[in-house]
Amino acid sequence: MNIFQAIVLGLIQGITEFLPISSSAHLIVVPIIFKWPQYPLVFDVTLHLGTALALIIFFWKDLFVIVNSLIKETWAQRQVFLKKNFKSLEFSGNSYLGLKILVGCLPALFLGLLLKNYFENHFREIPDTIVFLSIGSALLFAAEIFLKKIQKVSIKNLSFVKAFVIGVFQFFALFPGISRSGATISGGIFTGLNREDAARFSFLLSVPVVVGAAVLELATSIKLLNSSMVIPMIFGVLASFVSGILAIKFLLNFLKGNKLYIFIIYRVLLAFILLSFVRVSF
């Protein structure tokens, strides 16, 4: 892999990780279409470091307030914890949001650890991507229809059960073509959030999962690195970081006054293009 290819894939990773169009689908498809060398999985992992850093930098104020409040309030009530008098616990809204994020991470943590290797080894072909792009499109469409019929709630009023449900949707990101942001935004809408709040909670929910997965996988894959891969990987990570920040900002602003249909149309068109490509290949 040369530096140009690494930058292109990094830009694609950053944009498609946060827009609901699936990063894994694009990272599988683009090298196949352009007949680039098959890049090692460790490169994919390092690109996630760039998008993880983009999340931390973009939401650092929110994350600082949430973590600081949760630590301070938990420490202040340590005697309550020791006495196991949990009904007497009192937390602020920021601390509750932090707890909801942790609850929402549980499905992805357990199911992801159990099944991630299986999905990575069995669903990396274009036909798989076409199927999951279609399923993800249907999910986004259903969320848009559902949004018109429900009573809205704010992130502050989101229950722990609903946070867990959104976390279950995050698990669907393991399928290449579903999209982590698309799945969790849909899950957020199904639980009563509006589009913008669903996207914001989706991004906050993805911070522990994306950062944790990237660090864990890099630690286990770093032995596969060789010196010729280092420079392209650095450029790829920088590209994914910059494009990731721009994609987050764009989507949050876009969803303030727009629907998800543009992303649904793009996904459907991409699925048809890939279907044509598969037919030509045969």
TAHUQUI-V767233 format. One record per pair of residues at least 4 apart in sequence whose ideal C-beta (glycine too) atoms are under 7 Angstrom apart, sorted by the first residue. I is the first residue (numbers start at 1). J is the second residue. D is the distance in whole Angstrom. If there is no record, write none. Layout:
BEGIN
i=[I,I]
j=[J,J]
d=[D,D]
END
This chain:
BEGIN
i=[1,1,1,1,1,1,2,3,3,3,3,4,5,5,6,6,6,6,6,7,7,7,7,8,9,9,9,9,9,10,10,10,10,10,10,10,10,10,11,11,11,12,12,12,12,13,13,13,13,13,13,13,14,14,14,14,14,14,14,14,14,14,15,15,15,16,16,16,16,17,17,17,18,18,18,18,18,19,19,19,19,20,20,20,20,20,20,20,21,21,21,21,22,22,22,22,22,22,22,22,23,24,24,25,25,25,25,25,26,27,28,28,28,28,29,29,29,29,30,31,31,31,32,33,39,40,41,41,41,42,42,42,42,43,43,43,43,45,45,45,45,46,46,46,46,47,47,47,47,48,48,48,48,49,49,49,49,50,50,50,50,50,50,51,51,51,51,52,52,52,52,53,53,54,54,54,54,54,55,55,55,55,55,56,56,56,57,58,58,59,59,59,59,60,61,62,62,63,63,64,65,65,66,66,66,66,67,67,68,69,69,69,69,69,70,70,70,71,72,73,73,73,73,77,77,78,79,80,80,80,91,91,93,93,94,95,96,97,97,98,99,100,100,100,100,101,101,101,101,103,103,103,103,104,104,104,104,104,105,105,105,105,105,106,106,106,107,107,107,107,107,107,108,108,108,108,108,109,110,111,111,112,112,112,115,115,116,116,117,118,119,119,119,120,123,123,123,124,126,126,126,126,127,127,128,128,129,129,129,129,130,130,130,130,131,132,132,132,132,132,133,133,133,133,133,134,134,135,135,136,136,136,136,136,136,137,137,137,137,138,139,139,139,139,140,140,140,140,140,140,141,141,142,143,143,143,143,143,144,144,144,146,146,146,147,150,151,152,152,153,153,153,153,154,155,155,155,155,158,158,158,158,159,160,161,162,162,163,164,165,165,166,166,166,166,166,166,166,167,169,169,169,169,170,170,170,170,170,172,172,173,173,173,173,178,178,179,180,180,181,181,182,183,184,184,184,185,185,185,185,186,187,188,188,188,188,188,189,189,189,193,193,193,194,195,195,195,196,196,196,196,197,198,199,199,199,199,200,200,201,202,203,206,207,208,209,210,211,212,213,214,215,216,217,218,225,225,229,230,231,232,233,234,235,236,237,238,239,240,241,242,243,244,245,246,247,248,249,250,251,254,260,261,262,263,264,265,266,267,268,269,270,271,272,273,274,275,276,277,278]
j=[5,6,37,39,43,232,232,7,231,232,235,8,9,36,10,232,233,235,236,11,235,236,239,12,13,27,30,47,236,14,47,50,235,236,237,238,239,240,15,239,243,16,26,27,30,17,23,27,47,50,51,240,50,51,54,239,240,241,242,243,244,247,19,243,247,21,22,23,26,23,51,244,181,244,247,248,251,181,247,251,263,140,179,181,182,185,260,263,179,263,266,267,26,133,136,176,177,178,179,182,27,28,176,29,129,133,176,177,30,44,32,124,129,176,33,126,129,274,34,36,38,39,126,277,43,224,45,120,221,46,221,224,225,47,229,233,236,214,217,218,221,218,233,236,237,51,236,237,240,52,210,213,214,53,214,218,237,54,237,238,240,241,244,55,210,240,244,56,210,211,214,57,241,58,241,244,245,248,59,203,206,207,210,60,63,207,245,245,248,63,203,204,207,64,65,66,204,67,207,68,69,94,70,94,97,98,71,98,72,73,92,94,95,98,74,95,98,75,76,77,91,92,95,81,89,82,83,85,88,89,95,96,97,156,98,99,100,101,155,102,103,104,158,160,163,105,204,205,208,160,163,164,167,163,164,166,167,205,109,167,205,208,209,110,164,167,111,164,167,168,170,171,112,167,170,171,209,113,114,115,171,116,171,174,119,174,120,174,121,122,123,174,175,124,128,175,176,176,130,274,277,278,131,278,132,176,133,176,177,274,134,271,274,275,135,136,175,176,177,178,137,177,267,270,271,138,271,139,178,140,177,178,179,182,267,141,264,267,268,142,143,182,183,186,144,182,186,260,263,264,145,264,146,147,186,189,190,260,259,260,261,150,189,190,189,192,192,192,194,157,158,192,193,197,193,197,200,201,162,163,191,193,163,164,165,166,191,167,168,187,191,170,184,187,188,191,201,205,205,183,184,186,187,180,183,184,205,209,178,183,178,179,180,183,182,183,183,184,206,185,202,186,187,188,202,205,189,198,199,202,190,191,193,197,198,201,202,193,195,198,197,198,201,198,199,255,260,200,252,255,256,201,202,203,251,252,255,204,252,205,206,248,210,211,212,213,214,215,216,217,218,219,220,221,222,229,230,233,234,235,236,237,238,239,240,241,242,243,244,245,246,247,248,249,250,251,252,253,254,255,258,264,265,266,267,268,269,270,271,272,273,274,275,276,277,278,279,280,281,282]
d=[5,6,6,5,7,5,6,6,7,5,5,6,6,5,6,4,7,5,4,6,5,6,5,6,6,6,7,7,6,6,6,6,7,4,6,7,3,4,6,5,5,6,5,7,6,6,5,6,4,7,6,4,6,6,7,7,4,7,7,3,4,6,6,5,5,5,6,4,5,4,5,6,6,6,4,5,6,7,6,6,7,6,5,5,3,6,7,5,6,6,6,6,7,7,6,7,5,6,4,7,6,6,4,6,5,6,5,4,6,6,7,6,6,6,6,6,6,6,6,4,6,6,6,7,4,6,6,7,7,7,4,5,6,7,7,6,7,6,4,5,6,6,5,7,6,7,6,6,5,6,6,7,4,6,5,7,6,6,4,7,3,4,6,7,6,5,4,7,5,4,5,6,5,6,5,3,5,7,6,6,7,5,6,6,7,7,6,6,5,5,7,6,7,6,6,6,7,6,7,6,6,5,6,5,6,4,6,7,6,6,6,4,5,7,6,5,4,6,6,6,5,6,5,6,6,6,6,5,5,6,4,5,6,5,7,6,6,6,7,7,6,6,6,6,4,7,6,6,7,5,5,5,7,4,6,5,4,5,5,6,7,5,6,6,7,6,6,7,4,5,7,5,5,6,5,5,5,6,6,6,5,5,7,7,6,6,6,6,6,6,5,4,7,7,4,6,6,7,6,5,7,6,7,6,6,6,6,5,5,6,7,5,5,6,7,6,4,6,3,5,6,4,5,6,4,7,5,6,6,7,6,4,5,5,6,6,5,4,5,6,7,7,7,5,7,6,6,5,6,5,7,6,6,6,4,4,6,7,6,5,7,6,6,6,5,6,7,6,5,5,6,4,6,6,7,5,7,5,5,6,7,7,7,6,7,7,4,7,7,6,6,7,6,4,5,6,7,7,7,4,5,6,3,6,6,5,6,7,5,4,6,7,3,6,7,5,6,6,6,6,5,6,6,6,4,6,7,5,5,5,6,6,4,7,3,5,6,6,7,5,4,4,6,7,6,4,7,6,6,5,5,6,6,7,6,6,5,6,7,6,6,6,5,6,6,6,6,6,6,6,6,6,7,6,6,6,7,6,6,7,6,6,7,6,6,6,6,6,6,7,7,6,6,6,6,6,6,6,6,6,5,6,6,7,6,6,6,6,6,7,6,6,6,7,6,6,7,6,6,7]
END
